[in-house]
Amino acid sequence: MVVIRLARSGSKKRPFYNIVAADSRNRRDGRFIERIGYYNPVASGNAASLVINAERLAHWEGNGAQLSETVSRLVKQSAKAAA
C-alpha cells in the first residue's frame, strides 16, 4: 500500500520533513516513490514552513494512497491558510 507520510531529515534539534509518497513497508526515512512537498517546523522570518504540491497529492489520493495522521492535519492546515 502507498502511504503519504513525513520523512525526517535535517540535523539534530533542527528537524526538516519531506512529505513523500512511499510504500508502507519501507522505512520512515528510506526509499520513497515521490516527494510531494516539505514541512519545516522551525522556519523563521519569511521562509515557508509548509509547501505541498496539491496536484500531486490529489493524484496519489486518487490512486488509493493513504495519508498519515500528521500529513492529513498538515493538509487541512494548508487548505485553511490558502482560503
Biopython code that builds the backbone (N, CA, C, O; Angstrom):
import numpy as np
from Bio.PDB.StructureBuilder import StructureBuilder

atoms = [
    (1, "MET", "N", (0.839, -1.180, 0.000)),
    (1, "MET", "CA", (0.000, 0.000, 0.000)),
    (1, "MET", "C", (0.887, 1.247, 0.000)),
    (1, "MET", "O", (1.924, 1.286, 0.663)),
    (2, "VAL", "N", (0.470, 2.244, -0.741)),
    (2, "VAL", "CA", (1.195, 3.512, -0.782)),
    (2, "VAL", "C", (0.646, 4.417, 0.317)),
    (2, "VAL", "O", (-0.567, 4.553, 0.482)),
    (3, "VAL", "N", (1.549, 5.023, 1.054)),
    (3, "VAL", "CA", (1.168, 5.935, 2.128)),
    (3, "VAL", "C", (1.912, 7.254, 1.931)),
    (3, "VAL", "O", (3.078, 7.271, 1.537)),
    (4, "ILE", "N", (1.228, 8.345, 2.208)),
    (4, "ILE", "CA", (1.849, 9.666, 2.144)),
    (4, "ILE", "C", (2.184, 10.055, 3.568)),
    (4, "ILE", "O", (1.297, 10.192, 4.411)),
    (5, "ARG", "N", (3.470, 10.233, 3.835)),
    (5, "ARG", "CA", (3.930, 10.461, 5.202)),
    (5, "ARG", "C", (5.126, 11.397, 5.222)),
    (5, "ARG", "O", (5.615, 11.835, 4.181)),
    (6, "LEU", "N", (5.584, 11.693, 6.435)),
    (6, "LEU", "CA", (6.742, 12.561, 6.626)),
    (6, "LEU", "C", (8.002, 11.715, 6.700)),
    (6, "LEU", "O", (8.021, 10.664, 7.341)),
    (7, "ALA", "N", (9.049, 12.179, 6.044)),
    (7, "ALA", "CA", (10.373, 11.558, 6.134)),
    (7, "ALA", "C", (11.293, 12.606, 6.759)),
    (7, "ALA", "O", (11.470, 13.686, 6.196)),
    (8, "ARG", "N", (11.873, 12.298, 7.907)),
    (8, "ARG", "CA", (12.664, 13.281, 8.638)),
    (8, "ARG", "C", (14.061, 13.403, 8.051)),
    (8, "ARG", "O", (14.696, 12.414, 7.685)),
    (9, "SER", "N", (14.516, 14.640, 7.972)),
    (9, "SER", "CA", (15.903, 14.919, 7.623)),
    (9, "SER", "C", (16.307, 16.136, 8.439)),
    (9, "SER", "O", (15.560, 16.559, 9.322)),
    (10, "GLY", "N", (17.446, 16.694, 8.170)),
    (10, "GLY", "CA", (17.910, 17.815, 8.973)),
    (10, "GLY", "C", (18.807, 17.327, 10.092)),
    (10, "GLY", "O", (18.906, 16.127, 10.345)),
    (11, "SER", "N", (19.450, 18.254, 10.751)),
    (11, "SER", "CA", (20.395, 17.885, 11.800)),
    (11, "SER", "C", (19.699, 17.760, 13.152)),
    (11, "SER", "O", (18.495, 17.984, 13.275)),
    (12, "LYS", "N", (20.466, 17.406, 14.131)),
    (12, "LYS", "CA", (19.964, 17.238, 15.488)),
    (12, "LYS", "C", (19.395, 18.569, 15.992)),
    (12, "LYS", "O", (20.027, 19.615, 15.849)),
    (13, "LYS", "N", (18.219, 18.519, 16.572)),
    (13, "LYS", "CA", (17.500, 19.685, 17.105)),
    (13, "LYS", "C", (17.039, 20.679, 16.031)),
    (13, "LYS", "O", (16.528, 21.746, 16.370)),
    (14, "ARG", "N", (17.207, 20.354, 14.751)),
    (14, "ARG", "CA", (16.760, 21.196, 13.640)),
    (14, "ARG", "C", (15.995, 20.325, 12.638)),
    (14, "ARG", "O", (16.493, 20.066, 11.542)),
    (15, "PRO", "N", (14.796, 19.873, 12.999)),
    (15, "PRO", "CA", (14.087, 18.947, 12.119)),
    (15, "PRO", "C", (13.616, 19.605, 10.829)),
    (15, "PRO", "O", (13.295, 20.793, 10.794)),
    (16, "PHE", "N", (13.584, 18.806, 9.775)),
    (16, "PHE", "CA", (13.056, 19.187, 8.473)),
    (16, "PHE", "C", (12.412, 17.927, 7.917)),
    (16, "PHE", "O", (13.034, 16.864, 7.913)),
    (17, "TYR", "N", (11.182, 18.031, 7.451)),
    (17, "TYR", "CA", (10.453, 16.858, 6.987)),
    (17, "TYR", "C", (10.082, 17.001, 5.518)),
    (17, "TYR", "O", (9.573, 18.040, 5.099)),
    (18, "ASN", "N", (10.338, 15.961, 4.743)),
    (18, "ASN", "CA", (9.846, 15.877, 3.374)),
    (18, "ASN", "C", (8.526, 15.121, 3.414)),
    (18, "ASN", "O", (8.403, 14.115, 4.113)),
    (19, "ILE", "N", (7.549, 15.600, 2.671)),
    (19, "ILE", "CA", (6.278, 14.890, 2.541)),
    (19, "ILE", "C", (6.422, 14.005, 1.314)),
    (19, "ILE", "O", (6.565, 14.502, 0.197)),
    (20, "VAL", "N", (6.383, 12.695, 1.520)),
    (20, "VAL", "CA", (6.682, 11.751, 0.446)),
    (20, "VAL", "C", (5.572, 10.721, 0.288)),
    (20, "VAL", "O", (4.839, 10.421, 1.231)),
    (21, "ALA", "N", (5.466, 10.190, -0.916)),
    (21, "ALA", "CA", (4.636, 9.029, -1.195)),
    (21, "ALA", "C", (5.583, 7.836, -1.180)),
    (21, "ALA", "O", (6.556, 7.799, -1.934)),
    (22, "ALA", "N", (5.296, 6.861, -0.321)),
    (22, "ALA", "CA", (6.201, 5.723, -0.161)),
    (22, "ALA", "C", (5.407, 4.444, 0.045)),
    (22, "ALA", "O", (4.250, 4.474, 0.463)),
    (23, "ASP", "N", (6.043, 3.329, -0.252)),
    (23, "ASP", "CA", (5.474, 2.025, 0.061)),
    (23, "ASP", "C", (5.470, 1.892, 1.578)),
    (23, "ASP", "O", (6.465, 2.211, 2.228)),
    (24, "SER", "N", (4.375, 1.431, 2.142)),
    (24, "SER", "CA", (4.246, 1.368, 3.597)),
    (24, "SER", "C", (5.242, 0.396, 4.235)),
    (24, "SER", "O", (5.488, 0.475, 5.439)),
    (25, "ARG", "N", (5.814, -0.514, 3.454)),
    (25, "ARG", "CA", (6.768, -1.481, 4.011)),
    (25, "ARG", "C", (8.173, -0.913, 4.133)),
    (25, "ARG", "O", (9.020, -1.502, 4.805)),
    (26, "ASN", "N", (8.434, 0.230, 3.489)),
    (26, "ASN", "CA", (9.758, 0.840, 3.566)),
    (26, "ASN", "C", (9.918, 1.636, 4.853)),
    (26, "ASN", "O", (8.937, 2.040, 5.478)),
    (27, "ARG", "N", (11.183, 1.856, 5.243)),
    (27, "ARG", "CA", (11.473, 2.600, 6.464)),
    (27, "ARG", "C", (11.019, 4.040, 6.346)),
    (27, "ARG", "O", (10.817, 4.551, 5.245)),
    (28, "ARG", "N", (10.861, 4.693, 7.492)),
    (28, "ARG", "CA", (10.371, 6.074, 7.521)),
    (28, "ARG", "C", (11.222, 6.998, 6.658)),
    (28, "ARG", "O", (10.690, 7.772, 5.862)),
    (29, "ASP", "N", (12.541, 6.920, 6.814)),
    (29, "ASP", "CA", (13.436, 7.802, 6.078)),
    (29, "ASP", "C", (14.067, 7.112, 4.877)),
    (29, "ASP", "O", (14.993, 7.646, 4.265)),
    (30, "GLY", "N", (13.577, 5.946, 4.544)),
    (30, "GLY", "CA", (14.178, 5.166, 3.469)),
    (30, "GLY", "C", (13.662, 5.536, 2.099)),
    (30, "GLY", "O", (13.363, 6.695, 1.809)),
    (31, "ARG", "N", (13.565, 4.518, 1.267)),
    (31, "ARG", "CA", (13.188, 4.705, -0.126)),
    (31, "ARG", "C", (11.761, 5.241, -0.255)),
    (31, "ARG", "O", (10.869, 4.822, 0.483)),
    (32, "PHE", "N", (11.552, 6.156, -1.181)),
    (32, "PHE", "CA", (10.226, 6.684, -1.434)),
    (32, "PHE", "C", (9.996, 6.785, -2.936)),
    (32, "PHE", "O", (10.938, 6.717, -3.725)),
    (33, "ILE", "N", (8.743, 6.947, -3.317)),
    (33, "ILE", "CA", (8.369, 6.998, -4.726)),
    (33, "ILE", "C", (8.481, 8.424, -5.263)),
    (33, "ILE", "O", (9.059, 8.654, -6.325)),
    (34, "GLU", "N", (7.920, 9.378, -4.516)),
    (34, "GLU", "CA", (7.907, 10.759, -4.987)),
    (34, "GLU", "C", (7.840, 11.719, -3.806)),
    (34, "GLU", "O", (7.175, 11.454, -2.804)),
    (35, "ARG", "N", (8.546, 12.843, -3.946)),
    (35, "ARG", "CA", (8.495, 13.900, -2.943)),
    (35, "ARG", "C", (7.373, 14.845, -3.336)),
    (35, "ARG", "O", (7.361, 15.369, -4.449)),
    (36, "ILE", "N", (6.428, 15.065, -2.424)),
    (36, "ILE", "CA", (5.249, 15.870, -2.713)),
    (36, "ILE", "C", (5.374, 17.279, -2.145)),
    (36, "ILE", "O", (4.757, 18.211, -2.661)),
    (37, "GLY", "N", (6.152, 17.440, -1.109)),
    (37, "GLY", "CA", (6.316, 18.756, -0.502)),
    (37, "GLY", "C", (7.256, 18.667, 0.680)),
    (37, "GLY", "O", (7.998, 17.697, 0.833)),
    (38, "TYR", "N", (7.215, 19.696, 1.518)),
    (38, "TYR", "CA", (8.045, 19.675, 2.723)),
    (38, "TYR", "C", (7.382, 20.456, 3.843)),
    (38, "TYR", "O", (6.484, 21.268, 3.619)),
    (39, "TYR", "N", (7.857, 20.186, 5.073)),
    (39, "TYR", "CA", (7.376, 20.854, 6.275)),
    (39, "TYR", "C", (8.587, 21.204, 7.114)),
    (39, "TYR", "O", (9.376, 20.332, 7.478)),
    (40, "ASN", "N", (8.734, 22.498, 7.422)),
    (40, "ASN", "CA", (9.845, 22.977, 8.232)),
    (40, "ASN", "C", (9.272, 23.614, 9.497)),
    (40, "ASN", "O", (8.887, 24.783, 9.475)),
    (41, "PRO", "N", (9.208, 22.858, 10.610)),
    (41, "PRO", "CA", (8.572, 23.380, 11.819)),
    (41, "PRO", "C", (9.356, 24.510, 12.490)),
    (41, "PRO", "O", (8.792, 25.229, 13.315)),
    (42, "VAL", "N", (10.628, 24.688, 12.161)),
    (42, "VAL", "CA", (11.436, 25.738, 12.796)),
    (42, "VAL", "C", (11.767, 26.860, 11.814)),
    (42, "VAL", "O", (12.784, 27.536, 11.973)),
    (43, "ALA", "N", (10.929, 27.065, 10.810)),
    (43, "ALA", "CA", (11.152, 28.130, 9.825)),
    (43, "ALA", "C", (11.033, 29.488, 10.508)),
    (43, "ALA", "O", (10.155, 29.698, 11.345)),
    (44, "SER", "N", (11.918, 30.397, 10.146)),
    (44, "SER", "CA", (11.879, 31.731, 10.739)),
    (44, "SER", "C", (11.830, 32.784, 9.636)),
    (44, "SER", "O", (12.189, 32.519, 8.488)),
    (45, "GLY", "N", (11.390, 33.953, 9.997)),
    (45, "GLY", "CA", (11.306, 35.030, 9.008)),
    (45, "GLY", "C", (10.218, 34.758, 7.990)),
    (45, "GLY", "O", (9.141, 34.270, 8.330)),
    (46, "ASN", "N", (10.512, 35.082, 6.716)),
    (46, "ASN", "CA", (9.522, 34.827, 5.675)),
    (46, "ASN", "C", (9.754, 33.509, 4.960)),
    (46, "ASN", "O", (9.256, 33.319, 3.850)),
    (47, "ALA", "N", (10.492, 32.602, 5.563)),
    (47, "ALA", "CA", (10.683, 31.276, 4.972)),
    (47, "ALA", "C", (9.383, 30.482, 5.092)),
    (47, "ALA", "O", (8.717, 30.521, 6.127)),
    (48, "ALA", "N", (9.030, 29.768, 4.037)),
    (48, "ALA", "CA", (7.801, 28.965, 4.046)),
    (48, "ALA", "C", (7.989, 27.753, 4.937)),
    (48, "ALA", "O", (8.976, 27.028, 4.810)),
    (49, "SER", "N", (7.038, 27.531, 5.843)),
    (49, "SER", "CA", (7.160, 26.392, 6.733)),
    (49, "SER", "C", (6.470, 25.152, 6.175)),
    (49, "SER", "O", (6.776, 24.031, 6.581)),
    (50, "LEU", "N", (5.536, 25.355, 5.241)),
    (50, "LEU", "CA", (4.803, 24.222, 4.685)),
    (50, "LEU", "C", (4.542, 24.456, 3.207)),
    (50, "LEU", "O", (3.952, 25.467, 2.826)),
    (51, "VAL", "N", (4.983, 23.520, 2.375)),
    (51, "VAL", "CA", (4.745, 23.576, 0.933)),
    (51, "VAL", "C", (4.256, 22.204, 0.489)),
    (51, "VAL", "O", (4.924, 21.195, 0.718)),
    (52, "ILE", "N", (3.088, 22.170, -0.146)),
    (52, "ILE", "CA", (2.516, 20.911, -0.631)),
    (52, "ILE", "C", (2.082, 21.108, -2.079)),
    (52, "ILE", "O", (1.405, 22.084, -2.404)),
    (53, "ASN", "N", (2.474, 20.174, -2.948)),
    (53, "ASN", "CA", (2.031, 20.184, -4.336)),
    (53, "ASN", "C", (0.650, 19.517, -4.367)),
    (53, "ASN", "O", (0.543, 18.291, -4.385)),
    (54, "ALA", "N", (-0.409, 20.346, -4.372)),
    (54, "ALA", "CA", (-1.783, 19.848, -4.269)),
    (54, "ALA", "C", (-2.160, 18.950, -5.441)),
    (54, "ALA", "O", (-2.926, 18.001, -5.275)),
    (55, "GLU", "N", (-1.627, 19.244, -6.623)),
    (55, "GLU", "CA", (-1.939, 18.431, -7.805)),
    (55, "GLU", "C", (-1.433, 16.995, -7.638)),
    (55, "GLU", "O", (-2.156, 16.039, -7.918)),
    (56, "ARG", "N", (-0.194, 16.854, -7.181)),
    (56, "ARG", "CA", (0.375, 15.516, -6.988)),
    (56, "ARG", "C", (-0.274, 14.797, -5.805)),
    (56, "ARG", "O", (-0.427, 13.576, -5.828)),
    (57, "LEU", "N", (-0.652, 15.545, -4.779)),
    (57, "LEU", "CA", (-1.353, 14.955, -3.641)),
    (57, "LEU", "C", (-2.688, 14.376, -4.086)),
    (57, "LEU", "O", (-3.046, 13.261, -3.707)),
    (58, "ALA", "N", (-3.423, 15.135, -4.890)),
    (58, "ALA", "CA", (-4.707, 14.656, -5.406)),
    (58, "ALA", "C", (-4.515, 13.430, -6.296)),
    (58, "ALA", "O", (-5.325, 12.504, -6.266)),
    (59, "HIS", "N", (-3.435, 13.426, -7.092)),
    (59, "HIS", "CA", (-3.130, 12.276, -7.940)),
    (59, "HIS", "C", (-2.945, 11.018, -7.099)),
    (59, "HIS", "O", (-3.532, 9.978, -7.395)),
    (60, "TRP", "N", (-2.136, 11.113, -6.059)),
    (60, "TRP", "CA", (-1.870, 9.934, -5.231)),
    (60, "TRP", "C", (-3.099, 9.498, -4.443)),
    (60, "TRP", "O", (-3.336, 8.301, -4.280)),
    (61, "GLU", "N", (-3.878, 10.449, -3.956)),
    (61, "GLU", "CA", (-5.112, 10.086, -3.249)),
    (61, "GLU", "C", (-6.089, 9.415, -4.210)),
    (61, "GLU", "O", (-6.807, 8.494, -3.819)),
    (62, "GLY", "N", (-6.121, 9.863, -5.450)),
    (62, "GLY", "CA", (-6.975, 9.239, -6.456)),
    (62, "GLY", "C", (-6.554, 7.825, -6.793)),
    (62, "GLY", "O", (-7.377, 7.011, -7.211)),
    (63, "ASN", "N", (-5.273, 7.527, -6.614)),
    (63, "ASN", "CA", (-4.765, 6.178, -6.861)),
    (63, "ASN", "C", (-4.783, 5.303, -5.609)),
    (63, "ASN", "O", (-4.230, 4.203, -5.620)),
    (64, "GLY", "N", (-5.410, 5.778, -4.531)),
    (64, "GLY", "CA", (-5.597, 4.942, -3.349)),
    (64, "GLY", "C", (-4.572, 5.104, -2.249)),
    (64, "GLY", "O", (-4.532, 4.286, -1.331)),
    (65, "ALA", "N", (-3.750, 6.121, -2.308)),
    (65, "ALA", "CA", (-2.757, 6.329, -1.252)),
    (65, "ALA", "C", (-3.444, 6.819, 0.019)),
    (65, "ALA", "O", (-4.397, 7.596, -0.039)),
    (66, "GLN", "N", (-2.954, 6.363, 1.153)),
    (66, "GLN", "CA", (-3.486, 6.767, 2.442)),
    (66, "GLN", "C", (-2.601, 7.842, 3.044)),
    (66, "GLN", "O", (-1.377, 7.767, 2.940)),
    (67, "LEU", "N", (-3.209, 8.850, 3.675)),
    (67, "LEU", "CA", (-2.453, 9.896, 4.348)),
    (67, "LEU", "C", (-2.193, 9.482, 5.791)),
    (67, "LEU", "O", (-3.065, 8.907, 6.442)),
    (68, "SER", "N", (-1.007, 9.772, 6.284)),
    (68, "SER", "CA", (-0.751, 9.555, 7.707)),
    (68, "SER", "C", (-1.522, 10.612, 8.485)),
    (68, "SER", "O", (-1.973, 11.601, 7.908)),
    (69, "GLU", "N", (-1.676, 10.412, 9.783)),
    (69, "GLU", "CA", (-2.444, 11.352, 10.604)),
    (69, "GLU", "C", (-1.824, 12.746, 10.564)),
    (69, "GLU", "O", (-2.537, 13.741, 10.430)),
    (70, "THR", "N", (-0.517, 12.816, 10.679)),
    (70, "THR", "CA", (0.165, 14.105, 10.694)),
    (70, "THR", "C", (0.041, 14.804, 9.352)),
    (70, "THR", "O", (-0.198, 16.011, 9.307)),
    (71, "VAL", "N", (0.198, 14.079, 8.272)),
    (71, "VAL", "CA", (0.093, 14.690, 6.946)),
    (71, "VAL", "C", (-1.333, 15.171, 6.700)),
    (71, "VAL", "O", (-1.520, 16.236, 6.113)),
    (72, "SER", "N", (-2.333, 14.424, 7.127)),
    (72, "SER", "CA", (-3.710, 14.880, 6.934)),
    (72, "SER", "C", (-3.970, 16.160, 7.723)),
    (72, "SER", "O", (-4.695, 17.037, 7.255)),
    (73, "ARG", "N", (-3.385, 16.276, 8.916)),
    (73, "ARG", "CA", (-3.512, 17.502, 9.706)),
    (73, "ARG", "C", (-2.837, 18.668, 8.992)),
    (73, "ARG", "O", (-3.383, 19.771, 8.953)),
    (74, "LEU", "N", (-1.658, 18.433, 8.428)),
    (74, "LEU", "CA", (-0.931, 19.477, 7.714)),
    (74, "LEU", "C", (-1.662, 19.908, 6.436)),
    (74, "LEU", "O", (-1.662, 21.091, 6.093)),
    (75, "VAL", "N", (-2.275, 18.965, 5.741)),
    (75, "VAL", "CA", (-3.028, 19.285, 4.519)),
    (75, "VAL", "C", (-4.218, 20.173, 4.867)),
    (75, "VAL", "O", (-4.494, 21.146, 4.164)),
    (76, "LYS", "N", (-4.929, 19.839, 5.958)),
    (76, "LYS", "CA", (-6.052, 20.674, 6.393)),
    (76, "LYS", "C", (-5.556, 22.072, 6.765)),
    (76, "LYS", "O", (-6.194, 23.071, 6.432)),
    (77, "GLN", "N", (-4.429, 22.138, 7.449)),
    (77, "GLN", "CA", (-3.841, 23.418, 7.838)),
    (77, "GLN", "C", (-3.472, 24.232, 6.600)),
    (77, "GLN", "O", (-3.693, 25.443, 6.564)),
    (78, "SER", "N", (-2.913, 23.578, 5.591)),
    (78, "SER", "CA", (-2.525, 24.251, 4.354)),
    (78, "SER", "C", (-3.746, 24.769, 3.608)),
    (78, "SER", "O", (-3.731, 25.888, 3.094)),
    (79, "ALA", "N", (-4.800, 23.967, 3.543)),
    (79, "ALA", "CA", (-6.026, 24.379, 2.852)),
    (79, "ALA", "C", (-6.679, 25.550, 3.575)),
    (79, "ALA", "O", (-7.217, 26.451, 2.932)),
    (80, "LYS", "N", (-6.637, 25.547, 4.886)),
    (80, "LYS", "CA", (-7.210, 26.626, 5.684)),
    (80, "LYS", "C", (-6.438, 27.923, 5.460)),
    (80, "LYS", "O", (-7.033, 28.996, 5.368)),
    (81, "ALA", "N", (-5.117, 27.824, 5.375)),
    (81, "ALA", "CA", (-4.281, 29.012, 5.163)),
    (81, "ALA", "C", (-4.473, 29.571, 3.746)),
    (81, "ALA", "O", (-4.390, 30.782, 3.539)),
    (82, "ALA", "N", (-4.730, 28.685, 2.775)),
    (82, "ALA", "CA", (-4.904, 29.124, 1.389)),
    (82, "ALA", "C", (-6.238, 29.844, 1.187)),
    (82, "ALA", "O", (-6.363, 30.697, 0.308)),
    (83, "ALA", "N", (-7.221, 29.498, 1.997)),
    (83, "ALA", "CA", (-8.567, 30.102, 1.840)),
    (83, "ALA", "C", (-8.675, 31.471, 2.458)),
    (83, "ALA", "O", (-9.737, 32.091, 2.402)),
]
sb = StructureBuilder()
sb.init_structure("model")
sb.init_model(0)
sb.init_chain("A")
sb.init_seg("    ")
for serial, (resi, resn, name, xyz) in enumerate(atoms, 1):
    if name == "N":
        sb.init_residue(resn, " ", resi, " ")
    sb.init_atom(name, np.array(xyz, "f"), 0.0, 1.0, " ", f" {name:<3s}", serial, name[0])
structure = sb.get_structure()
